[in-house]
Amino acid sequence: MIIKTAATFYLYPLFGYNGAAVGSLIGFVAYFAISASRARSTLLFSVRLKTWITAAVGGLLCGGGAYLVGMLIRPAVLALPVQIIVGAGLYGMTLQLSGEVRDELQVVAAFIKRRIAKKGG
């Protein structure tokens, strides 16, 4: 909370509400990093470095895409649905291109094929 508050107080005068949002992001990332490092000793599994990097890159692309859409479309109420779609799409593409969701997609595809075969036969 201290990191979030300090970052927000520093960035808000420079960038307005966008600075406050980035300050919150910095705080949440720091909180996540501290929590994850403390929890490593109690977790029964480990997360690969590639997964961490993919999540970070996907998050940056998601946020960056949403930010750019927000800069291009006004008023903000019209931009929000497009920001959600663009952000989720960029994050999903990152997961797909990295291969992180390959197994999950194969399971979903097999489930859909079984459902189609049941209805057809």
DRENSESE-972852 format. One record per residue: x, y, z of N, C-alpha, C in turn; residue in three letters. Coordinates in pm, whole numbers, plus 50000, padded with zeros to 5 digits. Each point is the difference from the previous one (the first is absolute). Example, Ala and Ser with C-alpha at 12.3 -4.5 7.8 and 13.67 -1.06 7.14 Angstrom:
BEGIN
    n_X    n_Y    n_Z   ca_X   ca_Y   ca_Z    c_X    c_Y    c_Z  kemi
  51319  49431  50780  49911  50119  50000  50090  50120  50000   ala
  49965  50105  49928  50082  50119  50006  49923  50109  50073   ser
This chain:
BEGIN
    n_X    n_Y    n_Z   ca_X   ca_Y   ca_Z    c_X    c_Y    c_Z  kemi
  50082  49881  50000  49918  50119  50000  50087  50126  50000   met
  50113  49991  50065  50089  50116  50006  50057  50029  49861   ile
  50038  49894  49928  50056  50018  49865  49895  50060  49908   ile
  49877  49949  50006  49891  50050  49917  49973  50147  50029   lys
  49991  50034  50127  49972  50138  50038  50111  50094  49956   thr
  50125  49960  50022  50113  50084  49961  50005  50019  49849   ala
  49981  49891  49925  50003  50010  49854  49886  50088  49949   ala
  49883  49985  50058  49884  50080  49958  50023  50148  50030   thr
  50049  50031  50119  50026  50139  50035  50106  50063  49910   phe
  50096  49920  49958  50105  50050  49913  49949  50020  49857   tyr
  49925  49902  49949  49961  50002  49859  49874  50082  49971   leu
  49913  50015  50098  49875  50072  49974  50022  50145  49956   tyr
  50085  50076  50067  50021  50138  49954  50061  50009  49860   pro
  50076  49898  49961  50065  50001  49869  49906  49958  49887   leu
  49914  49900  50025  49921  49940  49893  49851  49993  50028   phe
  49954  50059  50108  49857  49999  50031  49951  49861  50037   gly
  49874  49971  49959  49943  49870  50038  50075  49882  49940   tyr
  50065  50020  49884  50082  49893  49944  50119  49970  50091   asn
  50058  50103  50058  50109  49981  50095  49954  49925  50124   gly
  49879  50032  50046  49945  49929  50115  49979  49852  49966   ala
  49954  49973  49879  49979  49861  49958  50134  49925  49994   ala
  50102  50064  49946  50132  49937  49993  50056  49980  50141   val
  49977  50095  50088  50042  49986  50139  49935  49879  50066   gly
  49871  49982  49973  49931  49882  50052  50058  49872  49942   ser
  50027  50003  49871  50058  49883  49935  50135  49964  50064   leu
  50083  50099  50021  50131  49977  50063  49982  49938  50138   ile
  49906  50053  50075  49973  49946  50134  49954  49856  49996   gly
  49908  49968  49908  49949  49864  49991  50107  49902  49952   phe
  50083  50043  49906  50109  49914  49953  50098  49973  50114   val
  50032  50103  50077  50091  49982  50114  49938  49906  50103   ala
  49871  50018  50028  49930  49913  50095  50002  49855  49952   tyr
  49973  49981  49870  50001  49866  49944  50139  49938  50012   phe
  50102  50076  49965  50138  49947  50006  50038  49961  50142   ala
  49967  50084  50096  50032  49970  50140  49922  49878  50047   ile
  49870  49995  49968  49917  49886  50041  50048  49871  49936   ser
  50033  50006  49871  50045  49880  49930  50131  49949  50057   ala
  50091  50092  50032  50129  49956  50054  49983  49939  50138   ser
  49907  50052  50080  49975  49942  50133  49928  49867  49991   arg
  49913  49986  49902  49919  49878  49989  50075  49884  49937   ala
  50112  50024  49938  50072  49893  49930  50032  49882  50090   arg
  50027  50026  50126  50036  49891  50090  49879  49914  50038   ser
  49879  50053  49987  49882  49924  50038  49926  49940  49882   thr
  50030  50045  49878  49932  49946  49883  50046  49858  49970   leu
  49908  49919  49952  50032  49863  49966  50043  49986  49854   leu
  50007  50110  49929  50040  49999  49860  50087  50122  49975   phe
  50068  50000  49887  50080  50117  49965  49955  50051  49864   ser
  50018  50126  49979  49962  50064  49874  50128  50026  49921   val
  49999  49955  49874  50119  50017  49916  50025  50148  49972   arg
  50126  50034  49978  50037  50137  49967  49931  50045  49872   leu
  49989  49911  49902  49933  50034  49874  49856  50045  50026   lys
  49932  49936  50094  49863  50037  50033  49995  50140  50059   thr
  50093  50032  50090  50006  50134  50058  50023  50105  49891   trp
  50093  49971  49911  50033  50096  49894  49881  50017  49906   ile
  49935  49890  49964  49883  50007  49913  49890  50082  50064   thr
  49975  49979  50127  49896  50076  50070  50035  50149  50005   ala
  50127  50031  50023  50042  50141  50005  49988  50066  49864   ala
  50046  49933  49896  49991  50055  49864  49854  50016  49959   val
  49920  49896  50028  49858  50008  49969  49931  50113  50073   gly
  50034  50018  50126  49942  50109  50078  50038  50137  49945   gly
  50126  50013  49961  50045  50128  49943  49931  50028  49866   leu
  49987  49898  49917  49931  50018  49872  49852  50031  50022   leu
  49939  49932  50094  49859  50023  50033  49979  50145  50046   cys
  50080  50043  50095  49989  50136  50051  50035  50104  49895   gly
  50105  49973  49924  50041  50094  49895  49896  50014  49891   gly
  49942  49887  49958  49895  50005  49898  49877  50074  50050   gly
  49961  49971  50122  49885  50070  50058  50027  50149  50013   ala
  50121  50035  50039  50037  50142  50013  49992  50070  49864   tyr
  50057  49938  49897  49997  50061  49867  49858  50018  49949   leu
  49916  49901  50021  49860  50012  49959  49935  50117  50074   val
  50030  50014  50128  49946  50110  50079  50045  50136  49950   gly
  50120  50005  49945  50049  50126  49944  49935  50032  49865   met
  49959  49897  49927  49945  50019  49866  49849  50022  49998   leu
  49929  49941  50093  49854  50007  50000  49953  50088  50115   ile
  49918  50096  49967  49936  50087  50100  49852  50002  49974   arg
  49914  50009  50094  50020  50004  50144  50039  49862  50055   pro
  50047  50003  50123  50053  49879  50062  49895  49889  50010   ala
  49875  50037  50016  49896  49898  50014  49988  49917  49871   val
  50031  50058  49887  49999  49926  49874  50127  49917  49984   leu
  50108  50047  50058  50128  49930  49988  50006  49874  50085   ala
  49930  49999  50112  50013  49890  50095  49974  49862  49940   leu
  49889  49978  49929  49980  49865  49943  50111  49961  49902   pro
  50047  50096  49921  50107  49971  49905  50130  49971  50074   val
  50027  50074  50108  50119  49976  50080  50000  49860  50058   gln
  49886  49955  50047  49989  49866  50059  50029  49894  49894   ile
  49940  50015  49883  50019  49903  49892  50145  49998  49953   ile
  50057  50118  49977  50139  50008  49953  50096  49945  50105   val
  49982  50040  50125  50088  49952  50107  49994  49848  50016   gly
  49878  49946  50005  49985  49856  50014  50055  49927  49878   ala
  49978  50055  49882  50052  49939  49878  50151  49995  49998   gly
  50064  50109  50037  50147  50004  50003  50056  49903  50104   leu
  49936  49994  50115  50046  49907  50104  49983  49856  49953   tyr
  49884  49970  49942  49975  49866  49949  50097  49960  49890   gly
  50029  50094  49910  50096  49970  49893  50139  49973  50057   met
  50036  50073  50104  50130  49978  50064  50007  49859  50057   thr
  49894  49959  50068  49998  49865  50058  50004  49894  49890   leu
  49926  50023  49892  49997  49905  49889  50137  49990  49932   gln
  50060  50113  49968  50128  50001  49930  50113  49941  50084   leu
  49991  50015  50131  50104  49946  50087  49984  49850  50023   ser
  49882  49947  49966  49975  49858  50022  49951  49968  50140   gly
  49975  50100  50082  49958  49978  50138  49863  49934  50011   glu
  49914  50020  49902  49863  49946  50008  49977  49886  49900   val
  50105  49947  49944  49986  49895  49899  49922  49880  50054   arg
  50037  49949  50117  49932  49884  50057  49854  50029  50029   asp
  49973  50118  50056  49862  50036  50032  49915  50009  49873   glu
  50055  50056  49894  49925  50012  49875  49973  49863  49939   leu
  50092  49908  50013  49979  49864  49949  49887  49931  50076   gln
  49993  50020  50131  49893  49941  50080  49865  50059  49959   val
  49994  50132  49981  49875  50065  49959  49959  49952  49861   val
  50094  49988  49907  49968  49954  49865  49947  49857  50003   ala
  50060  49913  50081  49954  49862  50011  49859  49995  50059   ala
  49972  50083  50099  49867  50007  50060  49896  50043  49898   phe
  50032  50101  49922  49907  50049  49898  49975  49892  49894   ile
  50105  49931  49958  49984  49892  49902  49909  49890  50052   lys
  50017  49963  50128  49914  49898  50060  49854  50045  50003   arg
  49979  50127  50034  49862  50053  50006  49937  50000  49861   arg
  50077  50039  49900  49947  50002  49862  49970  49857  49954   ile
  50090  49906  50033  49978  49860  49960  49875  49943  50067   ala
  49974  50035  50125  49879  49954  50071  49874  50051  49933   lys
  49998  50126  49964  49881  50061  49939  49977  49949  49859   lys
  50108  49969  49931  49988  49954  49862  49965  49852  49989   gly
  50030  49921  50101  49984  49855  49987  49890  49949  50079   gly
